[in-house]
């Protein structure tokens, strides 16, 4: 009952805050961030809102432009639904459930699960198996899911059913420009619980057409790029980010390739942190693997990365498959208990 009342209060307050922001009010932005800080209970949420409050102390912060652009160009019902799903259900209620579950069961639980459906197989997981992973995940406190697809993925209808059946979750769809059609956007945008991340290798007509459709339909979207040793310099000298700042993208992910040199990964990670701190660009830049790990460590001390391949095999980091077990052979709790024994706990 208390959780339901909090959600109602926040729903009304967020509507009011978004209305203030739409008239270009910096005060409205600060008020909304202060509201989030007031209701923040989890360790990660409190850290996040403190950081946001510090950033917005600078009147010339580029993040004001980012927020104005997002609020005025994205369906506010998507912003509210997606934001509350990830901010409340995942990082507050879900985080508390994760911590309690870990203490009671003695193994790690990730705050998000990755579905890598780019490499297709002859024996894919079916709709019921996908729904079962998420059902079990929510029982442990997992309310955020990230899904990678490309043009060869032909099970989008099943994916849409997953989104529609889990309106309390936040989904991020990482997709290539040739994998999303206008009819998909028309269907997905009605769910309000999904944000797009579109792969950018180069800015061509196909990529710009999809970005235009997402903007036209007031979707929440960003871009993502994978980097390797050969193109690290393009990132570090700002060439890459200069290419994307005019796309009206709210966020951007950088993802290291499996064979990228560890030293270069550290350089890019440091660059991302500096870019956020300096607030030079009106886009929220994220380090895919490092930021997932960071949220895990704030929620429950130890980082853990869990993903599923197309056939249900378990991915435990960005390069290795835990081939001894798959979701077709064991449930999610068994997979985590075998692969992720817990060492540290939050006090």
C-alpha positions in Angstrom: 0.0 0.0 0.0 2.8 2.4 0.9 4.6 1.6 -2.4 1.4 2.3 -4.3 0.9 5.6 -2.6 4.5 6.7 -3.3 4.0 5.8 -6.9 0.8 8.0 -7.1 2.5 10.9 -5.5 5.6 10.7 -7.7 3.4 10.3 -10.8 1.6 13.6 -10.1 4.8 15.3 -9.1 6.7 14.2 -12.2 3.9 15.4 -14.5 4.1 18.8 -12.8 7.9 18.8 -13.2 7.9 17.9 -16.8 5.3 20.6 -17.5 7.7 23.2 -15.9 10.7 21.9 -17.9 8.8 22.2 -21.2 8.7 26.0 -20.7 12.5 26.0 -20.5 12.7 26.3 -16.8 16.0 25.5 -15.2 14.3 25.7 -11.8 11.8 23.0 -13.0 14.8 20.7 -13.8 16.4 21.3 -10.4 13.0 20.8 -8.6 12.5 17.5 -10.4 16.0 16.3 -9.4 15.4 17.5 -5.8 12.2 15.5 -5.8 14.0 12.4 -6.9 16.6 13.0 -4.2 13.9 13.3 -1.5 12.3 10.0 -2.5 15.6 8.2 -3.0 16.0 5.3 -0.6 18.6 3.0 -2.2 22.3 3.7 -2.1 22.6 3.9 -5.9 19.7 6.3 -6.2 21.0 8.6 -3.5 24.5 8.7 -5.1 22.9 9.4 -8.5 20.8 12.3 -7.4 23.6 13.9 -5.4 25.8 13.7 -8.5 22.9 15.3 -10.6 22.4 18.1 -8.0 26.2 18.9 -8.2 26.2 19.0 -12.0 23.2 21.3 -12.1 24.8 23.8 -9.9 26.6 25.1 -13.0 24.2 27.4 -14.8 26.0 26.8 -18.2 25.9 23.0 -17.8 25.2 21.4 -21.2 23.0 18.9 -19.4 20.3 21.6 -19.2 20.2 21.6 -23.0 20.1 17.8 -22.9 17.1 17.7 -20.6 15.2 20.5 -22.4 15.7 18.7 -25.7 14.6 15.3 -24.3 11.5 16.6 -22.5 10.3 18.6 -25.5 11.1 15.9 -28.1 10.2 12.6 -26.4 6.7 11.5 -25.4 6.5 12.5 -21.8 4.5 9.3 -21.0 7.5 7.3 -22.2 9.9 9.4 -20.1 7.7 8.9 -17.0 7.0 5.2 -17.4 10.5 4.2 -18.4 12.0 6.5 -15.8 9.8 5.2 -12.9 10.4 1.6 -14.0 14.2 1.9 -13.9 14.3 4.5 -11.0 11.7 3.0 -8.7 11.1 -0.6 -9.7 14.7 -1.4 -10.6 17.0 0.8 -8.6 14.8 1.2 -5.5 12.3 -1.6 -4.8 14.3 -4.1 -7.0 17.6 -3.2 -5.5 16.3 -3.8 -2.0 14.9 -7.2 -3.1 18.3 -8.1 -4.7 20.2 -7.3 -1.5 17.8 -9.3 0.7 17.8 -12.2 -1.8 21.6 -12.3 -1.9 21.8 -12.4 1.9 19.3 -15.1 2.2 20.6 -17.3 -0.6 24.4 -16.7 -0.7 24.9 -15.8 -4.4 25.0 -12.7 -6.5 22.0 -11.3 -8.5 22.7 -8.9 -11.3 20.6 -5.7 -11.5 20.2 -6.2 -15.3 20.2 -9.2 -17.7 21.5 -9.0 -21.3 19.9 -10.9 -24.1 22.4 -11.2 -27.0 20.3 -12.3 -30.0 22.7 -11.2 -32.7 24.2 -14.6 -33.3 21.3 -16.8 -34.2 21.0 -20.6 -33.5 18.9 -23.5 -34.7 17.4 -24.1 -31.3 16.4 -20.6 -30.0 14.6 -19.9 -26.7 10.9 -19.6 -27.3 8.5 -17.0 -25.9 7.6 -18.9 -22.8 11.3 -19.3 -21.9 11.9 -15.6 -22.4 8.9 -14.8 -20.2 10.1 -17.3 -17.6 13.5 -15.7 -17.3 11.9 -12.3 -16.7 9.4 -13.8 -14.3 12.1 -15.4 -12.2 14.3 -12.2 -12.5 11.6 -10.0 -11.1 11.2 -12.4 -8.1 14.8 -11.7 -7.3 14.5 -7.9 -8.0 15.7 -7.6 -11.6 13.5 -5.1 -13.5 15.9 -3.9 -16.2 16.7 -5.9 -19.4 18.9 -5.1 -22.4 18.3 -6.8 -25.7 20.7 -6.8 -28.8 19.3 -7.6 -32.2 20.2 -7.1 -35.9 18.6 -7.5 -39.3 18.5 -11.4 -39.1 16.5 -11.5 -35.9 13.0 -12.7 -37.0 11.3 -13.1 -33.7 10.3 -9.5 -33.0 6.6 -10.4 -32.4 7.6 -12.6 -29.5 9.8 -9.8 -28.2 6.9 -7.4 -28.4 4.8 -9.8 -26.3 7.5 -9.8 -23.7 7.5 -6.0 -23.5 3.7 -5.9 -23.3 3.5 -8.6 -20.6 6.1 -6.8 -18.4 5.0 -3.2 -18.2 6.7 -2.8 -14.8 10.1 -3.4 -16.4 12.5 -1.1 -18.3 13.8 -2.5 -21.6 16.7 -1.2 -23.7 16.7 -2.4 -27.3 20.1 -2.3 -28.9 19.4 -2.5 -32.6 21.1 -2.1 -36.0 19.4 0.5 -38.3 18.2 -2.3 -40.7 16.5 -4.3 -37.9 13.8 -1.8 -37.1 10.9 -0.8 -39.4 8.3 2.0 -39.0 5.6 -0.6 -38.1 7.8 -1.8 -35.3 8.1 1.7 -33.9 4.4 2.2 -34.1 3.8 -0.9 -32.0 6.6 -0.5 -29.5 6.0 3.2 -28.7 2.6 2.3 -27.2 4.2 0.1 -24.5 6.0 3.2 -23.0 8.6 0.9 -21.2 11.3 0.8 -23.9 14.2 2.9 -25.0 16.1 2.4 -28.2 19.9 2.3 -28.8 20.8 2.4 -32.5 24.1 1.0 -33.7 26.2 3.6 -35.4 29.2 2.5 -37.5 28.9 5.3 -39.9 26.2 8.0 -40.5 24.6 6.9 -43.7 21.1 7.3 -45.1 19.7 4.1 -43.5 20.9 5.3 -40.1 19.6 8.8 -40.5 16.2 7.5 -41.7 15.7 5.5 -38.6 16.8 8.3 -36.3 14.3 10.5 -38.1 11.5 8.0 -37.6 12.3 7.7 -33.9 12.3 11.4 -33.5 9.1 11.8 -35.4 7.4 9.3 -33.2 8.7 10.9 -30.0 10.6 7.8 -28.9 13.3 7.8 -26.3 16.5 6.9 -28.2 20.2 6.9 -28.1 23.0 5.4 -30.1 25.7 2.9 -29.4 29.1 2.2 -31.0 31.6 -0.6 -30.5 35.3 0.3 -30.4 38.5 -1.6 -30.9 42.2 -0.6 -30.8 42.1 0.8 -34.3 39.5 3.5 -33.6 40.2 4.5 -30.0 41.9 7.7 -31.1 38.8 8.8 -32.9 37.0 8.7 -29.5 39.8 10.2 -27.4 40.2 13.3 -29.7 36.4 14.0 -29.7 35.8 13.1 -33.4 33.3 10.4 -32.5 31.2 12.5 -30.1 31.2 15.5 -32.4 29.5 13.4 -35.0 26.6 12.5 -32.8 25.7 15.7 -30.9 23.4 16.9 -33.6 21.3 13.7 -33.7 19.1 14.8 -30.7 20.2 11.6 -29.0 19.6 11.5 -25.2 22.4 9.1 -24.5 25.2 7.1 -26.1 26.9 3.9 -25.2 30.5 2.9 -26.0 31.1 -0.8 -26.0 34.6 -2.3 -26.0 35.2 -5.2 -28.4 36.4 -8.6 -27.0 39.9 -8.2 -28.3 40.4 -4.6 -27.4 43.6 -3.9 -25.5 43.0 -3.4 -21.7 45.0 -0.2 -21.7 42.8 1.3 -24.4 39.7 0.2 -22.6 41.0 2.1 -19.5 41.7 5.2 -21.6 38.2 5.2 -23.1 36.6 4.6 -19.7 38.6 7.6 -18.3 37.5 9.7 -21.3 33.8 8.9 -20.6 34.2 9.9 -16.9 35.9 13.2 -17.8 33.2 14.0 -20.4 30.5 13.5 -17.9 32.3 15.6 -15.3 33.1 18.5 -17.7 29.5 18.5 -19.0 30.7 19.9 -22.4 28.3 18.0 -24.6 24.5 17.8 -24.4 24.4 14.0 -24.4 24.7 11.4 -21.6 27.7 9.2 -22.4 27.9 5.7 -20.9 30.5 3.0 -20.7 28.5 -0.2 -21.3 30.4 -2.8 -19.3 31.9 -0.4 -16.7 28.6 1.3 -15.9 26.7 -2.0 -15.6 29.4 -3.1 -13.2 29.3 0.2 -11.3 25.5 -0.1 -10.6 26.0 -3.6 -9.4 28.7 -2.6 -6.9 26.6 0.2 -5.5 23.5 -2.0 -5.1 25.3 -5.1 -3.6 29.1 -4.6 -3.4 30.2 -7.2 -6.0 29.9 -6.8 -9.8 28.2 -9.5 -11.8 27.4 -9.7 -15.5 24.8 -12.2 -16.8 23.5 -12.6 -20.3 21.7 -15.2 -22.4 22.5 -16.1 -26.0 19.9 -16.9 -28.6 19.8 -20.6 -27.6 19.8 -20.0 -23.9 23.5 -20.5 -23.2 24.7 -18.2 -20.4 27.1 -15.4 -20.9 29.0 -14.4 -17.8 31.2 -11.6 -19.2 31.8 -9.8 -22.4 33.6 -12.7 -24.1 33.1 -16.1 -22.5 30.1 -18.5 -22.6 29.4 -20.5 -19.5 28.9 -23.6 -21.6 28.2 -26.2 -18.9 24.7 -24.9 -18.3 21.9 -23.1 -20.2 18.5 -21.9 -19.4 17.1 -24.9 -21.3 18.7 -27.1 -18.6 18.3 -25.1 -15.4 16.3 -22.2 -14.0 17.7 -18.8 -13.4 18.2 -19.3 -9.7 20.2 -22.5 -10.3 22.3 -20.8 -12.9 23.2 -17.9 -10.6 23.8 -20.1 -7.6 26.3 -22.2 -9.6 28.1 -19.4 -11.3 28.0 -16.5 -8.8 28.7 -17.4 -5.2 28.7 -14.3 -3.1 31.6 -13.0 -1.1 30.7 -9.5 0.2 27.5 -8.0 1.6 26.3 -4.5 2.2 25.9 -3.8 5.9 
